[in-house]
């Protein structure tokens, strides 16, 4: 009776964090007295064997003289290992994989109608900047060595090594960088692990005044597949959100030292959530994060996005999947231009979107990852179903309205359970349609002794009708009288027998 019609909508989920504070996954260091905090990050991770390409996005919008960044890396990076890319690559991937709201439309039970609509956005091109470099060594008094020095796009880059954290902290301070007072505590584990430090600041002579700082990308070989997040906690005032967009040849990317949990999905929610879907998902994520102990990694999307794969790459598609050029910019080096030979498993590109909210008290370790053979598709997807526009004058309409009232009650319950929203003042969401249900007169006429139920506007049922109660009471009273009379007659008969 009911035909569900699909309209797919992508709604950007903007977390409740200031855009000007978004940052890389390393910590910010700033010259003079500037105070910078990194409350959220986006990174693209590409893993192929022991080769990792990490692209770090930045939405910093303050004075570029105050910008600098430190990220631990496993090796001394060469000039060719560092690139600058356009922000559009993050925008494209985020739009494609973001948690989504899907709309269905009920068919008029009295007059079926069919329609379909989908909205998507066009991808943007991305380009790569080349760089120049030179290397030199610093004074050994700090225990710090400048392993390499490069100019890449609008960035000046140093690769540092250090023998101890206090010396590295002193070097940064003496070179005009203001760093957190506890920086040596988070630097020390990386130094002991013999990691290097990728230090970036802006070359103001090359930075265009109106241009936002572009993402920076590095590639390195290492058996360790990890993402350093502890440095980012050094100057954070609280919890931070990290979105990881990962590509691999095999299948899903999962965290190995923290649980990887599927985000809630496939849930039916009320219509009115559409106007505030961003807040809804923020609350859903927060409730799930609390429920799982504040130390889980959440899967929000997973799909085979191989360009040569002609099958579906989303369900529904709310934006185009990553194109070949997007993948090349992200560092998917094994993918070749589409050919006529069909799907080649060696060319597979599997995409995973992970969401982490972390803080110092419950994420004591950096994130460790692994490639898995799991190629099952997944998406964080929420559903609203619009009721039919109808006169509800046909016989089928009453059956439809009964199911609609039940569904709307379940949607309110789902909203309360998922997001913790108070729905006590939303009963009109149900009564708007329960009031259209007609009284079932035939049921009243056939009910014996007047015991019948009546539907009211709220969908609840009143107690037994007064006439039914009266008749029932009379019947019970008559039964008692008859029983008493029978016992009296039996007693009289027994007495007569004894006398005789």
Secondary structure, DSSP 8 states (H G I E B T S, - for coil): ----EEEEE------SS-GGG---SSEE-EETT------EEEEEEEEETTEEEEEE-----S-GGG-EEEEEESS---GGGEEE--THHHHHHHHHHS-EEEEEE---TTS-----EE----------B-EEEE-----GGGTEEEEEEEEETTEEEEEEEES-HHHHHHHHHHTTEE--TTHHHHHHHHHHTT-EEEEEEE-TTTS-TT-----EEEEEE-S--EE--TGGGTT-SS-EEEEEEEEESSS-EEESSSEEEE---SEE--GGGGGGHHHHHHHHHHHHHHHTTT-EEEEEEEEE--TT--S-SSSS-SS----HHHHHHHT-TT-----TT---GGG--EEEEEEEEE-TTT--S-EEEEE-S----EE-EEEEEE-------SHHHHHHHHHHHHHHHHHHHHHHHHH----TT-THHHHHHHTT----HHHHHHSGGG----B-TTS-B----HHHHHHHHHHHHHHHHHHHHHHHHHHHHHHHHHH-
